[in-house]
Amino acid sequence: MQEEAFHLRINDKHDLFITEEQADQLDLVSPEPGVYHILKDGKRYLAKLEKLDFAGKTIHLRVNEMPYAIRLYDRFDELVRKMGLTTAVIHKIKDIKAPMPGMVLDIMVEPGQEVVHGDALLVLEAMKMENVIKSPGEGVIKAIKVEKGKAVDKGEVLIELE
């Protein structure tokens, strides 16, 4: 029986298939949470975990100071792929607008930052409730059009993306 391989998509460009046996052969030491020293084929690597999203099945890390975004595929994702179906459509977005009038309590992003679907962008207080405005798609923050502590109107552009 053939051993099942894990499918990883790296930086949305490269596919890597690795078996559990291959993963077990890595010489890996974790001196502190989120930091890993890896020895593979006589080469040393330092990996630092930056972001882990279990629901989105993504890992953002730096290996020898180079950033990597890794998407993990389980056997169900692979089955969908083999059937020629897609599980999600990624939307490129241009502007984030206020869904209601309110006051900006916090801004969690900055210009130049990459965002993906579901990333928290800012907190808007409306009717005495705090609402976390999340990214409906992906893009790079071009400009933040509002300030913390300022009121906004419904439909006002909060953040521009590239």
N, C-alpha and C positions, 0 to 999 in steps of 0.2 A: 504494500500500500504506500502510495506517495505521500510524503509529509507535506502538510499544508504550509504555504508560505504567507508571510505577512506582506501586504502591499502598502508601500509608502510612496506618496507623490511629493517630490521636493521642489519648492519654489515654483509650483505649477508648471514645471518643465520636464523633470526627470522622474522616471518610475524606478523604484527599487523593490525587489522581491527578496525577502530574507526568511529563512526557515528558523524554527526555534533552536535547532542544533547550531546553526551559524551564529545566532544571537548569543547562545551560551558559550561560544568559543571566544567572545570578546573578553579581553582583560580589562575590567572596568572597576574603578574604585571611586567611591563618593565620600570625600572628606567632610562635606557639609551638604545640607539639603539644597538641591538644585545645581550642584557643581559636580562634574564627573571628569575623572582622568581616565582616558581610554588608550590602550595600547593595541594596535592592530597592524599586523605584518611588519613589525619593527618600527612603526611610526607612532609618535605620541600626539594625542589630541586633547584639548581642554574644551569641554562642553559646558555651557551655562544655560540653564533653563530660564527663559524670559516670560513665557506665558503658556499655560496649559488649559485647553478648553475641552473638557470631556464631552460635552453635548455636541460641539462642533467637530469633534475628533481631530483637533489640530494642536500642534506643538510649535512654539516659536522658541528657537534657541540660537546661541552663538557657538560656533565651533572654531577655535583659534581666531576669535574676533570676527568671523564672517557670519552674517545673519542667514538663518535658514527657517523657512516656514514649511512644516511637514504636515501633510494630510494623511490620516490613517484610514485604511479601508478594511472593514471586517468582511466575513464571508457573505453576508447579505448584500453589502455594497458591491462585491465582486459578482454575485449572481445577477444583480440588476445590470451591471456593466456588460456581462456576457450576453444578456438578453437584448442588449442594444437600447436599453431605456436609460433615462436620466432621472436622478432623484431630486435635483434642485436646479434652478436657474439662478445664476448670479447676475444681479442687476448693477449696472454702472449708474451711479447717481450724480446729479449736478448740484442740487441745492437741498438743504434741510430747512423746512419752514415750520414755524410755530403752529401746532395743531389747535391752539387755543390761546387767548390772552393770558398773560401771567408775568411773573418776575423770574429772572435768571438767578438761580441760587448758586450754581457751580458750573464750571466749564472743565471737562475732563480731557480735552484734546488740544492740540496746538498746530499751527500751520506746518505743513510738510509731513505730518503724521499720516500713515496709512491706516485706513479703517476697513473693516469687513462687516458683513451682515451681523447685526446683534451687538456690536460694540457700543458701549455707553458713551454718549457725546456730551450731554449736559443735563442739568437738573432744572426743571421749570416748575415753579410753584404756581398753582392755579386752584382757586376755590379752597384754600388752606390745605391742599394736598401737594406732596412732592411727586413730580412725574419725571422719571428718567427717560430722556429722549434718546432712542437707540438708532443706529444706522440701519436703514432699510436695504442697503446694498453695500457695494464696495467703492473705494476711491481714495484720493489723497486730499487732505485738508488744504484748501487754497487760501481761505480767509475766514476769520471768525468775525461776524458782522454785529455781534452784540457784546455787552459787557456784563460782568457779574454785578448783581444788585440793581440792574436796570429793567424796566417794564418793557414788554413786547406785545404787539398786537397779533391777533390770529392771522396766519398767512405770511407774516413777516419772515424774511430770510434770516435764519440764524447762523448758518454755516454754508460756505461755498466750497464745492469740491472740484478737483480736476479729473 
